Amino acid sequence: MFEEIRGNKLRSWLIMSFFIFILIGLTILILSAISAIYGLGPGEFAFVIVIVCLVVVVYSLIGYYSGDNMILTMSGARPVTKKEYPYLVNAVEGLVVAAGLKTVPKIYVINDSALNAFATGRDPEHSSITVTTGLLEKMNRQELEGVIAHEMSHIQNYDIRMMMLSAVLVGAIVLISDFMLRSFLWGNKSDREDRGSGIIIIIAILSAILAPIFAQLIKLAVSRGREYLADANGAALTRYPPGLAGALEKIKNDPDPLVDNANRATAHLFISNPFRKTTANFASLFSTHPPIEERIKRLRAM
C-alpha cells in the first residue's frame, strides 16, 4: 500500500511536468504561426513567449491548488449536510475511520439520475467525495458503502491527486486547441497573407487532432490497475465485497449512464464511464476504466 502511495506521488509530479511541457510547446507553436502572419520581430516574439510560459506555469499551479473546485463546479456538484443525507455522511465518516485518515472529505451530490460517483482533491487533507442523486436513490446500504469505500481508497492511495491533475491539464490542452480552431474559423481573413493562412490551417488541424489524443493518453496514464486496486481496497474497508459488486452490477445495467455535466477531461474521475455505453472493441482499448464485468467477477471471487 505504501509503495503504491509513493509511486502515485512521483507519477503526479511527472504527469504535471509532462503536461506543462506540452502546454508550452503547443502555445509556442500557435505563437509562431501568429508571428509568421503578423510579422512580429525577434524581440517581440521572445517577450510574448516568456509571458505565455509564465501564464502556463501559473495556470498549472492554480490547477494544482484549485483544480478540485474547478472540477466540482464543472460537474454541477453541491455540498450536502448531515440533515439532508444523514446516511451518506455517516457512511463517509465511518469509512474515514476504517481507512485511517485524519480528515473527513467534503461531501457533494450532483442532481443527476445516472448512477455514478467520484473523488477529487490534491491530498487526503483536501479531498472530496461526490455522488449522484441517482446513486443515492438506487443503491441499498451495503452497495452505497461499497461505492464510498472505493472512492475513499482513491483518497487513501493519492489517486485523487494524479486524476485531478490529469483533468485540469488535459482541459488546458483542449482549450488551446479550441482557441486555435475558433481563431481560424472566425478570424479576419482579410488581414492574413496566403502563407499565414496555410500555417493557421495546418496548426488548427494538428491541434484538433492532438488534443483528444493527449486526453486519451493521460486517461490511460491513470492506469486501469488503479480501479482494480481501489475495488480491492474498498472491499477490504467494508469487509463486504458483495456490496461493491452489487453496486457495479446496478451501474452496468443503468439505462441512462450519461452524467449530464461530465466531459472528456473529467470522465476518468468517475467510478464508471459517465458517457453512454459503447460496444466498439476499438473504443474499449482506449477506455479509462477496466471492463466492469471483470471488476464484478473479481469482487465476487473474494
Secondary structure as UniProt FT lines:
FT   HELIX           2..38
FT   HELIX           42..74
FT   TURN            75..76
FT   STRAND          78..79
FT   TURN            82..84
FT   HELIX           86..99
FT   STRAND          106..110
FT   STRAND          117..121
FT   HELIX           124..126
FT   STRAND          127..132
FT   HELIX           133..138
FT   HELIX           141..156
FT   TURN            157..158
FT   HELIX           159..186
FT   HELIX           189..191
FT   HELIX           194..221
FT   HELIX           224..238
FT   HELIX           241..252
FT   TURN            260..261
FT   TURN            264..266
FT   HELIX           267..269
FT   HELIX           281..285
FT   HELIX           292..300
//
